Amino acid sequence: MALKLSYFQTRGLGEPIRLLLADKQVPFEDHRLSRDEWPEYKPKMIFGQVPCLISGDEELVQSAAILRHLGRLHGLNGSNETETKFIDMFYEGIRDLHNKYVAMIYQNYENGKEPYIKNTLPEELARLEKLFHTYKNGEQYVAGSAESYADYVLFEELDIHLILSPTCLDGTPALKKFHERFAERPNIKSYLNKRAAINPAVNGNGKQ
């Protein structure tokens, strides 16, 4: 049964889900809501927010729940409990970084951008870099030789930060190489080429 993913026209929290579905060649309707349409859809959402993944009569919201669900369906959640715990932990670390990024973007962009790039970002990336070396010395994916749902989140997080600061990964070589490798995955590369033609904004306020 074909899926429908509803999210805004921006990349935001919907983009890792789009990347995962595109990479695994899962057919889905990419429903991109305009800001004008949102007031009509908001009351229909379980928690009044998107992304929302619809399969038949079933609706699933909350980006982490959607990613973990797809991870279980497509073998992207680790091969054992130890790997699954690590993937979940790594994902939450990325979310911590993203929350700080969002706070800067939406609440303090003018005054907070430079301190964020100079102080916050290097510290957060260093933590992820260290953790990334846990499996396969950081030469493959978050949990080793097989990709997980966290890899799609990590790739998108690094990608949007490279827009913010093109040199931000120079101090984290494993993360930099991961981003380069992941971008060359055939289905990801194809999706990125299509995305470039659309050129969606990263965030709803146009700042990135």
ABEGO torsion letter per residue (X at the ends): XBBBBBBBABAEAAAAAAAAAAAAGBBBBBBBBBAAAAAAAAAABAAGBOBBBBBEABBBBEAAAAAAAAAAAAGAAEABAAAAAAAAAAAAAAAAAAAAAAAAAAAAAAAAAAAAAAAAAAAAAAAAAAAAAABGGGABBAAEABBBAAAAAAAAAAAAAAAABAAAAAABAAAAAAAAAAAABAAAAAAAAAAAAAGBBABAAGBX
